[in-house]
Amino acid sequence: MTRLGKINLGFNIILIIMSAIMVFPIIWWVGATFKPMHELASLSVIPANPTLDNYISGWSMSSGFTFAHFFRNSLMIGLLIITGAVLSSGFVAFGFARVKFPLRNFWFSVMLLTLMLPSQVTVVSQFIFFSNLNLLDSYIPLTVPSFFGGGAFFIFLLVQFIRSVPRELDEAATIDGAGIFRIYWQVIFPLIKTPLVTVAIFAFIWSWDDFYSQILYISSVGKFTVGLALRMFIDQAEVQWGRLLAMALLSIMPSVLLFFFAQKEFVAGIATTGIKG
């Protein structure tokens, strides 16, 4: 074996060891969902007495609601946020990329500056705003903001792509008598479907994992999302770790499946936005 071959072999061995270290907790997690309570302290990946009790008991819970109820709540919020983000972010990005209006560059810079602000900076003012409107303990604070631009990151992502679209298409549509709305809907929108899929995936995953905002605005158990429902296992006098691990594993399945089935569009959206931007 040549010296280069030995180096490559050693490098591959190191990568395999590091990958095993990173993957082991996930494998143990999956195996732990099938372990009875007294086996959870063991580092063994394969349970000695496998059981489905963690899934059955965890799914039925003890709050008067099954875990399916909380899945429906999270899916409803996620779908509303996806709809708002896809419809509004593309249109706002089109305005910044194509429409000339006073102080356009200034307002675009202000929008980009909001990316640097942590959410904790604005959370107090937002909470007071929704509280004065008597909208607490509802999904409105979680979903309605997505219909007003979808977020600075999504707008910036789409602006970079729209700027790469030839302006001759807009001019041709204008000659045919098309207005701003028609140009966006019939010319630009079909061309940005790939990055919009990326927006949809990001919007769903972020909304699904958004524990902070959900615990801030939602207080009724019947309106709890998956993240808040998982917290109920910890609030009990005796934490049922097996049920918690089992339901936590199920809770990540929607995000994993979404990325699995839409990964080609997701990668294409990121790649084309980065290259053309």
N, C-alpha and C positions, 0 to 999 in steps of 0.2 A: 504494500500500500504506500502510495506517495505521501509526502509531507502534507500536501494540500488535502488529500483524501482523509488523512488523520485529523486535520483541523476541522474539516466538515463533519466528520463522524463525532468528534468531541462536541462541536457546536450543536448538532442534532440531539445528542444525549442530554445536554443541558436544557435544551428547549423542551424535550419530553418530560424531564423531571419537573421543570417549572410549570408546565401545563398540567401535570398530574396534581401538583400542589394546589393550583388554582381551581381545578375541576373537582377535587375531592370533597370540599364542603357541599357542593351541589349534589353530588352522588349520595353523600351521607344524608342530606336533607330528604331526598326522594326515599331512601330506605327507611329513614326515621318515621315517615308518615305511616308506615306499616308496622311499627313497633308498639307493643303495649307500653304503658307508662314506666314500668320498672326497668325497661331496657334502654331508655333514651340516654342514660348516662354513658352507655357503651359507645366506643368509637367504631364498632363493627358496622360495616355497610349493609350486610345482609341480616335481616332480623331473624332471631332464633325461632320465634313464634309469630309469624306474620298474621296480621289481622286487618280487617277493613273497618274496625270499630271507630277509628279516628275520623274516617270520611263520613260514615253514617251518622255518628253523634254530632260531629262538627257541622254537617249540612243541616241537620234538624235544629241545632242550637237549643237555647232555653229561654229565648226572649219573646216567644210568640210568633216569630218570623223564621222562615227557612232561609238558608244562605242564597237561594235562588232569588228571593225578594231583593236582597242587597245587590246582587248581580244585575237585576233589571234596572235598579236605580242608577248604578254606575254606567250601564250601557246607554240609558236614556240621556244622562248628562253628557257622555262622550259623543253621542250622535248629534246632539244640539250644538256642542262646541265645534265639532267638525263642520257642520253645516254653516255656522256663523263664520268660522275662520276661512273656509274655502270661498264663500260668497263675497265676504267683505275685504279680505286681504288682497285678493286679485284686483278688485276694483280700485282700492286705494293705491295699490302699487301702480296701476295703469295711470292714475292721476299724476303721481310723482314722475313717472317715466315719460309720459306723452303730453300731458296738458300743461300749457303755460299759464301760470297765475302769479300774482304778486307774492314776492318773498318765498317762492317755491323752494329754493335751495336752503333758505333759513329754516323753514319748517321741517324740511327733510333732515337737516342737521339736528334739530331739536328732537325729532323722533329717534334718531340714532343715539342721542345722549341718554334716552330713557333705557336703552339696553344696559347702561352702566349702573343704573339704580337698582339696588336690591329691593325685593318686594316688601321687605319690612319697613322701608322708608315711607311707602304710600298706604300701608295697610290700615293705619289709624284713620286717615281721612276717608278712605273707602268704606270702612266699617261705619263711621259716623254718617256718611252719605246714605248708605242703604238702611241704616237704623232710622234716620229721619223720615225715610220713605216707607217705613214699616214693612221692609222686605226681608227681614232676618228670618231664619228658619225656613228658607225657601231656596229653590234652585236658581232663582233669578240672578243673585250676585255672582254665581258661578258660570252662568251661561250667556247672559245678555252682553257682557263686555266683548265676547268673541265676535258679535255682530257689528262691532264698531272698529274694524281694522284687523281684528284677529291677533294683533301683537306686532311689535316693532320688528322682531326677527323675521316673521313671515313676510311682512311688507318689504323688508330689505332683500330677502331671498328672491322675491318675485320681481322687484324692480331691476335687479341685475339681469334677470332673464329677459324681461320685456325690452330693456334697452338694446338687446342684441337682435331683436326682430327688426327687419328692414322697414324704415319709415315709408318706403314706396307703397307698401300695402295699405297704410293709413291714407295716403294721398289718393290712391286709386279708389278706395272706398268713399272718400270725400267727394271725388269727382262724380261718383254714382249717386250722390245725394245722401250719404250716410252721415248721421250725427255721431256725437261722442259715445252715446250708449250703444248704438248699433255697431260702431267700430269695435268697441270692446267685446261685445257679445258674439259677433259674427267673425271677427278677424283675429283679435288677440286671444280671447278665451280658448278657442280650440287649440292654439299653439302652446298654451301654458298648462295643459292638462297634466303633463308629466310632473312638473314641479308642484302642481296643486296636490297630486297624490302624496308627495313628500310632506306638504303642509298638513294634509289630513292625518298621516301617520304620526307626525310629531304632536299634533293637537290631541289626538286620542290618547297617546301614551302619557303625555303630560297631564291631561285631565284625569286619567285613570290613577296616576301616582300622586295626585295633588291632595295629600292628606292635610296640609296646613290650612288651606282655604276652606276645605270641607268641615273641619272641626271648628273653624271660626264662625261659620255661618249656619251650620245645621245642628240642631239640638234634639229634634224628635227622632226616636228610634226608628219609626216607620220610614223616615226619609234618609236613613243612614246609607252610605255607600259601602263598597267592599272594604276600603281601608278603615273606616270607622267601625265596621262590623268585626274586623280582626282585633281591634282594640278591646272589644267587649270580652274576648277570651282572657285578656290580661287584667281587666278590672275585677274579675271574680276573686273571691277569697282564696281559692286554690287554682292556680294557673294550669289549664289543661294544655300542656305543651304539644302533645300529640295531635290534638284537634287543631290547634293553632298552626302547626307546621303543615298539616294536611290542607286546610283551607287557604293558607298562604300560597301553597303550591298551585292550587286551582286558580287563585286570584291572578297569577301572572300568565295564565294560559291565553287569555284574549290578546294581550300585547304580543306574546310570542307567535301566536297563529297569524295575527295581522301582519307582522313583519315577515313571517315565513312565506305567506301567499303574495305579498306585495313587495318583496325585496328587490325584484328586478326594476320595478318602477321607482322604488325608493333610491336605489343606487344610481339609476339613470337621472333622476331629478337632481340629486346632489352633484353628480358629475357634470351634467350640462350646465347647471347654474354656475358651477365653479369655473368651467372652461370659458363659457361665453360672457361671464360677468365682467 
